[in-house]
Amino acid sequence: MRKNLLANILDAPVSAPSPDVAHRGAARSMTRSIEEMAENTRRMSDGEAIVALDPALVDASFVSDRIDEDDEDYARLRDAIAEHGQSTPILVRPHPERPGRFMIVYGHRRVRVARELGREVRAVVKSIEDIAHIVAQGQENAARANLSFIEKALFAKKLSGMGQSKATIKAALTVDDTLLSRMLSVAETVPGPVIDALGAARGIGRDRWEELKKLVSHPAKAELAREVVQSAEFLDKDAPERFGHLLAAVKAGRKAPRRPAEPQTVTWAAPDRTVEATCRRSGKSFSLSLTAPEAGPFGEYIAAQLEQLYGAFREAKARDRSGE
């Protein structure tokens, strides 16, 4: 009887609100609540109980799919849960290696919020294998988390490195063979330090990443990209501007400005301190400065001996080359 009632609820048509009403905050919240209630009811009808878990017993997924956290987005989620509670449960599985603990399939941010607020986290516990875990995590995050192109590409690369089949990876990301191939090509060609420096690069789509990939497929350009992302000019820019700056610099073949090398300085003094010398080398220049009472006469002596000294220098250099 209960199951039939739930089925009737799920099958009942829901009339869409008018455009004017749908744009109002209260109406949006009501629509979201109805959808979440329907989702929870569907889970119950499938025999999946929603339980409250201590977040201290919940561990992260064995494969991550995010590069960095959107602080503003997370803050909004935390505030909403703090005010209204956690309406949508997360999905966990019994931990395959740690009895009595659970592993997140999806819902990492909601677990983090529960820890920060000192609350239990509402969860559906489901015994699933690794492949089902990967597919569920990928599809849920692709639908809800708005992962960027490079985050999806890195997720695909991680799964491939774990030995997962292309069929599993395609199902997790809901992509076809062509798009998966392009994702893997970008993730494998663009140097890791460059991807780390760019971060999630939200708003940067496949075409611009492929443009960067083609450029850095040449070793010299890849090395240039590594230099650019370490430069002060790159680091001073806001995250949304960094990708464009890097792309322009690599296209132009313009190296990041290097700091001039610190000059090397050596000092010398005669035992009786009648002459003191300061030698300074910086790049291709070398200077010799003499001080103390005998500085003038000693300097004139050196100047008169320059040709002889240079000849001796050339002979010594030739001997070094011949290995004598």
C-alpha positions, 0 to 999 in steps of 0.5 A: 500500500505504501509503495503504491502511494509513493508511486502515485506521488512520483507519477502525478503530473506537476504543473509548471509555474508561470514564468513570473512566479518561477523567477521569484525567490520563494517560488524557486525555493518551493520548486527546489523543495518539491524536487528534493522531496520527490527525489527522497521519496523515490529513494525510499521507494527503491528501498534506500533509507536516508540515515544520519551519519557522524561526519567523522566516520565519513572518508573522501572518495578514492578518486577526486574530481575537483582542482580547487574549491569555489569559496563563494559557492561553498559559502552560499551552500554552507549558509543555506544548510545552516539556515534551512538544513540539509535537504538533499542527502549525500551518497556513501558506500561502506568503506571497502577497507575500513570497517565501520566507516563510509566512503563518499560517492558524492556530496563532499561539500555537504560533508564539509559543511556538516563538520564545520557546523557540528551536525550529522550529515544525511546520507543514503548508504548503498553497497556498490563496487568501484565502477558503479561508484565512479559512474555515480560520482561522475554523473552527479558532479557533472550535473550538480557541481558544474565542473570545468573542462580541465577538471573533467579532463583530469578526472578522466586521466585519473580514471584511465591511470587507475586502469578503468575502461573507456566505457566506464570513463565515458559513462562517468562523464557522459561523453563520447569517444571523440570528446574523451580522446580530446580530454585525455590529450589535453590532460596528458600534454599540458604540463602539470605545473601549468595546469596547477597554476591555472587551477579550475579555469572556470569559463575556459572551454575545450577550444581554448585548452586545445589551443594551448595544448597544440602550442605546448606540444613543442618542448620549447613552448612547454618550457616557456609556459612553465616559466610564464606561470612562475613569473610575477606578472602572471601571479599578479593577475586575477585567476580569470585573467591568467589563462589569456595572459599565458596563451598570449605569452606562449603564442608570442614566444615571449619569455618571462623577464628574469631577475638580473644575476647578483654581481660577484664581488671579490676583495684582495689586500696586500700583506702590508695593506698598501694596496687593496683591490675590489673585483666585481663581475656582473654578466659580461662585465668585470671591474677592478677598483684599487685603493690605498696609498699604492693604488695609483702606481700599482694600477699603472703597472697592471695597465702596462702589463695588460698585453703580456697578461692577456697572452699568458691568459690565452696560453693557460686557457689553451692548455686547459682545453688540451688537458695538459 
